Amino acid sequence: MNAWLITWEGTSPKITDENRIIGILGSRRSDSFVAELVEFIYLRNSSSVSEMAYIANRPKKKPFPAERTQIINGVPHGERLICGHNPWIYARKVKNLKIAQDGDVEIITWKEPDNYRWKNKQKMQIEVEKIGDIRTIKRSTEHSLSREMEALYA
């Protein structure tokens, strides 16, 4: 399936396969919807209640608005969003998202978006510079993606 895949990225050793995936959304969702969602998720994970309340009616005051237009090799790449600072949230449209189960382990596989470059000096056409990587994550099915409810019942 094609979908928006939302993950935590960064250099923190605390980002593991168990907690990397934040969510999966249908590929028909607009980038503006996904941008608002990732901004909310980032704020919720990095702000106090008073900071969230302040920003709620002041969207231009968000410390880390989602970056919608990614420039790679001088070429605009759509359908990719980044929000935050190390760690950050990366939302992108992926292809061939598959989820298999082997006992109590989920195996999630997908194809990352391709990277492009300009085909000529006039910058009127693009071509694939690097085909998107195939990535795989293995995680336990014993826990949900978010463990907040587990803390409520502990």
C-alpha positions in Angstrom: 0.0 0.0 0.0 1.0 3.6 -0.5 0.8 5.7 2.6 2.1 8.6 4.7 4.7 7.2 7.1 5.5 9.3 10.1 8.6 8.5 12.1 11.0 9.9 14.7 14.5 10.5 13.2 17.7 11.9 14.7 20.9 11.0 16.4 19.5 9.9 19.8 20.3 6.3 20.7 16.9 6.3 22.3 15.2 6.1 18.9 14.9 2.4 18.2 12.8 0.2 16.0 10.4 -0.2 18.9 9.5 3.5 19.1 10.5 4.9 15.6 7.1 4.7 14.0 4.7 7.4 15.1 1.9 6.6 12.7 0.6 5.7 9.2 -2.0 7.7 7.3 -3.8 7.1 4.0 -1.9 8.4 1.0 -4.8 10.6 0.0 -4.3 12.9 3.0 -3.1 16.4 2.0 0.3 17.6 3.0 -1.3 20.5 4.8 -3.3 18.0 7.0 -0.1 15.9 7.7 1.8 19.1 8.4 -0.7 20.2 11.1 -0.6 16.7 12.6 3.1 16.5 12.8 3.4 20.0 14.3 0.8 19.0 16.9 2.7 15.7 17.7 6.0 17.5 18.0 4.5 20.2 20.2 2.8 17.6 22.4 6.1 15.9 22.9 8.3 19.0 23.4 6.1 21.6 25.1 4.4 22.3 28.4 0.7 22.8 28.7 1.2 26.6 29.0 3.3 26.6 25.8 0.7 24.6 23.9 -2.1 26.9 25.1 -0.1 29.9 24.0 0.6 28.5 20.6 -3.0 27.2 20.1 -4.2 30.5 18.8 -0.9 31.8 17.5 0.2 29.3 14.8 2.9 31.6 13.6 4.6 31.3 17.0 5.3 27.6 16.6 8.9 27.1 17.3 9.3 24.3 14.7 6.7 24.6 11.9 6.7 21.7 9.5 9.0 22.3 6.5 6.9 21.4 3.5 9.3 21.9 0.6 12.4 19.9 0.8 15.2 20.9 -1.5 17.5 18.0 -2.4 20.3 18.5 -4.9 18.7 21.9 -5.8 15.5 20.2 -6.8 12.2 20.7 -4.9 10.9 17.4 -3.6 7.2 17.2 -2.6 5.4 14.9 -0.2 8.0 15.1 2.5 7.7 17.0 5.7 10.2 17.6 8.6 9.2 19.0 11.9 11.4 19.7 14.9 15.0 19.5 15.9 17.0 16.5 17.0 15.0 14.3 17.3 12.7 15.4 14.6 9.6 14.0 12.9 9.8 12.9 9.3 6.6 12.4 7.4 6.7 11.2 3.8 4.7 9.3 1.2 6.1 5.8 0.9 5.3 3.0 -1.5 4.8 -0.7 -1.0 4.2 -0.4 2.7 3.8 -4.0 4.0 3.3 -5.3 7.4 4.0 -9.0 8.2 3.8 -10.8 11.5 6.2 -13.5 12.8 4.9 -14.6 16.2 5.0 -11.5 18.4 7.1 -9.5 16.0 5.8 -7.1 13.3 8.0 -6.6 10.3 7.3 -3.3 8.5 8.8 -2.8 5.1 8.5 0.1 2.7 10.2 2.0 -0.2 11.4 5.5 0.6 10.7 8.3 -1.9 13.2 8.7 -4.8 15.6 11.5 -4.9 15.8 13.6 -8.1 18.2 15.9 -9.9 17.9 18.3 -12.8 18.2 16.6 -16.1 19.7 19.6 -17.9 21.1 23.0 -17.3 17.8 24.7 -18.2 16.2 23.1 -15.1 13.0 22.2 -16.9 13.1 18.4 -16.4 14.1 16.2 -13.5 15.3 12.6 -13.4 15.8 10.1 -10.7 19.2 10.5 -9.1 18.8 7.8 -6.4 16.0 5.2 -6.2 14.4 5.2 -2.7 15.8 2.7 -0.3 13.8 -0.3 0.9 13.7 0.0 4.7 12.6 -2.5 7.3 11.7 -2.2 11.0 11.0 -5.1 13.3 9.1 -4.4 16.5 7.3 -6.3 19.2 3.5 -6.6 19.0 3.3 -6.6 22.8 3.1 -2.8 22.9 1.1 -0.3 21.0 2.9 2.5 19.0 2.4 4.8 21.9 2.8 3.6 25.5 0.9 6.4 27.1 -2.2 4.3 28.0 0.1 1.6 29.5 1.2 4.3 32.0 -2.4 5.1 32.9 -3.1 1.5 33.8 0.3 0.8 35.6 
